[in-house]
Amino acid sequence: MAAADPAIQQHVAEALAALNAVYNGSGPSHKEADRWLQEFQRSQEAWSVADAMLRMESAELNVTFFAAQTIHAKIRSNFRELPQESIPSLRDSLVDHLERWGGAGKSAVITRLCLALSGLALQLNWPDVLRDLTGRLMRAGSVEQQKQAARVLLEFMKEAGAGRPSYVHRALHVTCRYIWVRLGDDVVSRSSRQQSYLRSTAASVLVLDECQVLPEEAVNHRIVVPEATQVAFLQQLCESSGFLLTSLEQIAAGPLGAEIMVQETVFQCLQSWVRHVNVPGDEVVRNPLLSAAFDALGNQELFETAVDLLVEVLRKYKANNFLIVQLMVPKAMALEAAYMKSLEEEDADVARGLCRLFTEMGEAYMDVIMAPDDRGQLKLVELVLMCTSHPEREIATIPLYFWYLFCRTLESLEPADLRTARCTMFGPCLMRLIGVLVALMRYPEDVDELAYDEIDDLKRHRYDVADVLRDVCRILGGVQCLRQVVILLDQELGTLGALARPDEPGAWQGVEACLFATRSIGRDIPTSEETIVPQIVGMLPRLPGNHHVRYTATLIVGKYSEWLKLHPEHLTEMFAFLMEGFASPEVMPAAATAIKNVCHSCGQLMGEQVLGLLQGHLNEAKAREEHRIDIKDELELLQGLSYVVSTLAPDPAAAAIRRLVEPMATGLQRDGVAGGDAKLAQQELDRLTVVVSRANPVMQAGREHPVVMVVRELWPVLEAVSAKHQSSGQVFEKLSRFFKHAMRTCKEHFEPLLRPLIAHLVGTFSVVPHSSCLYCGSICVTEFGRRGPEFTAVLFQMLSDFAQAVFRCLQTLDDFTANPDVVEEFFYLVGRFVDYCPDPLVTSPLLSSLVRCGMVGLQLHHREAQRGVLHCLEEVVGLAMAEGPTGKANPRAQQFMPTVEQVLREHGPGLVQELVKCCVGEQPSYSVDGDGGSVAGLMWRISRLCPAWLQEWLQQVLGALPAKVADNYQKQELMEKLFGAQADKGRESFDTAVARFTSVCFQNQRSWSDP
């Protein structure tokens, strides 16, 4: 570039001072210097200043790195600002810098310069770049300089290959040529054989690393390249795969192939190409490297890399590639002895790798396993079963997905006689699997000492294993599986009984695991079963007293509650067993859950007597000082009581509900109103909500619903609580939840309370804008929006009143930011109104104001608020669509079309501008695509109604975007995908195009901000 003038020198001095402040300063001066440097990198002068800094003698590494980074960023993001006449000078300067810093060995600087030079080659489409650089960089004579030059070329080709597919094939040939010829034979004549050998080893690894990176870069979506270029690049790689495989074979077979580092890199390179490139399977299987990977399993240093490669081959080439199957299966089967040896030597790493290999083979070759002819598939299934029984839980769980896939495939196998034959073949294996799964469910001996997160992980693990056990039930049948579990349970109980100390650590885990398995498959046991379940039910009260055992045994009763419904002779004993659980704080949660389930299934068998017993027990549990019942367990019991109430006749049900609610109403008045305790008020509201949501007896015509009666009688107390805790959002959330469930339980019977409730919600919101009031309003629309014009009028008045209050609350963008929950719930309310009863809103000027308000709401940094706005706007535009995204017809589309067109004519340009801002990062973009409210979803609906308008608006907005956000090619690519003659008009393609454009814009800007 041009020689530095005094002005450039002044800028250099300023940049050096700022760098010194960044690296050596602190506080405000550090931050100010950092901001200055970022601004400097955006300036026109940065080109010449960075060039001058790279030419400085004895510069520190941070200075040279900053200069190289700056030039890289400028080429990538601001190349258009460079005059054409300066480009040759820039190119020569970069090569000069590479020559200079290549000898200095500063790898970070070299990498940045390579990135910059490759970026320049992409910008210029430099046709002979490899020949030019090779001739210049490889002219140095010393061994070290040639090593560094080779590294520079590899770095360059890594970046150049990512952008220009035409470089790929040539890059491979030229790089190999120079590594093998220039750094091999030529250097041997000038240096000792040992130096040549070491240098060639390092060079080989560099070449292999580069070859590994090429396919990874091809699928790297963070690289901003046109989609067509990316596809062409992958095609070039595919065409180069034969050469690549041959080169890898030659390297592995050559004198350097004995080096562990070279072998490992060969396998990693092949794995990368198998994963990302469509390498023909017959080429892979003919290459000796695949067999070499199996041989490498015997080498501890290569084991993991070899396993990774073999697993990748299994994932890529399924059972339809016969040649690969023919090679892989016998070699894998021969590894059984190696797996057994790993068990004997307790070598978890080898066991884990072989388990991965067996499992992946089973998943990939499921069609072979289910084939009608005998191919030795039973042996593979037994190998996977052996892995599932590994003593380490982390290894034993690797095959769980295989068993899911195995059972589902076997279940759907056709024809039926083939399915029967395969079930016969694999049945014994599955029976053994039951025992293995039960063993996997065992608690560890130190379970009581585990931390909370460890307990949580353990529970998830047990549920995952239980899912597999249920899959086995689909093949063998629930009764057969339960019979096997009971056999295991009897064995565990016998072992436990023979112990001198049955309570010692590790003694009870086997029993508990069998009980957990019994509970897990409860849904798969028919309620008519007459042999095994009675045996289990009779066994439960006599089990050991360990609280873990008792906890799981208690939950079994709840799981088999439907069976108890058809076998009421066991109900009294089981109910007494459950009540005993309340004596133990550890078992109490299980007892509450089980009683809830039993009441739900057997409520008709219980009657008012059990209702009184349970309520009395509940009151006693709440009153006692020690082991007082937790609120969560109390709510479970209340659900059970409410289920029983629902089975009663209307008069007894109403009386029972009054008895349940009376202490809650008293507590709400005493603690929530008079005492002013918000937490206690919330608890009482939770209790009331459980009752009104579950107590729903069969109603007779003309009778008041008992829940309506409860709400009416509680109304003064509820209003007093609302007034007392006006500023508590939590209390209002509980109140809104109470009203929601009351409406959903009562349905049309709630009509007498609808207007008072709406008046209460609107009045409260006008004073204190709690978003829960808006949410409750949405429930009013859901329950009454389609019940007739008289309700529509009431609901529209509610919406109008809410809108006035919201508009007063949201005057500025800061107001929106301070109240995201209000924005979210308000626009969900509007969207629900549009869906249920849009007529009065469509003819009202309020609609235009709502859309205008929504355009401001799109600027919020709040995911759910933005989604609520987008969902609402989608619903508005969808009014005029003849068919929605799901294909559902809209018979009133033509009726609403003029209104929607008027709204779009008025707000469309501004709305599209806001949507594009979301795409390009000028404002938040939490929901670019997808269902339930998104940028792409809203634009797609507009495109279906008025494509010409959207095309015009988009063209205007895109035209105003700066090049650093999106260049002309990227803008045109979006327009072609959305509106071109070949454009796919489907929603999925539209979403994909918008999402890709968004990604491109973010990458363009990141390339500048994060050089």
Buried (B, 14 or more C-beta within 10 A) or exposed (E): BEEBEEEBEEBBEBBBEBBBBBEEBEEEEBEBBBEBBEEBBBBEBBBBBBBBBBBEEEBEEBBBBBBBBBBBBBBBBBBEEBEEEBBEBBBEBBBBBBBBBBBEEBEBBBBBBBBBBBBBBBBBEBEEBBEBBBEBBBEBEEBEBBBBBBBBBBBBBBBBBBBBBBBBBBBBEBBBEBBBEBBBEBBBEEBEEEEBBEBBBBBBBBBBBBBBBBBBBBBEEEBBBEEEBBEBBBBBBBEBBEEBBEBBBEBBEEEBBEBEBBBBBBBBBBBBBBBBBEBBBEEBBEBEBBEBBBEBBEEEEBBBBBBBBBBBBBEBBBBEBEEBBEBBBEBBBEBBEBBEEBBEEEBBEBBBBBBBBBBBBBBBBBEBBBBEEEBEBBEBBBBBBBBBBBEEEEBBBBBBBBBBBBBBBBEEBEEEEEBEEBBEBBEEBBBBBBBBBBBBBBBBEEBEEBEEEEEEEBEEBBEBBBBBBBBBBBBBBBBBBBBBBBEBBEBBBEEBEEEEEBEEEEBBBBBBBBBBBBBBBBEBBEBEBEEBBBEBBEBBEEBBEBBBBBBBBBBBBBBBBBBBBEBEEBBEBBBEBBBEBBEBBEBBBBBBBBBBBBBBBBBEBBEBEBBEEBBEBBEEBEEEEEEEBBEEBBBBBBBBBBBBBBBBEBEBBBBBBBBBBEBBBEBBBEBBBEEEBBEBBBBBBBBBBBBBBBBBBEBEEEBBBBBBBBBEEBBEBBBBBBEBBEEBEBBBBBBBBBBBBBBBBBBEBBBEBBEEBBEBBBBBBBEEBBBBBBBBBBBBBBBBBEBEEEBBEBBBBBBBBBBBBBBEBBEEEEBBBEBBBBBBBBBBBBBBBBBBBBBBBBEBEBBBEBBBBBBBBBBBEBEBBBBBBBBBBBBBBBBBBEEBBEEEEBEEBEBBBEBBBEBBEEBBBBBBBBBBBBBBBBBBBBBBBBEEBBBBBBBBBBBBBBBEBBBBBBEEBBEEBEBBBBBEEBBBBBBEBBBEEEBEEEBEBBBBBBBBBBBBBBBBBBBBEEB
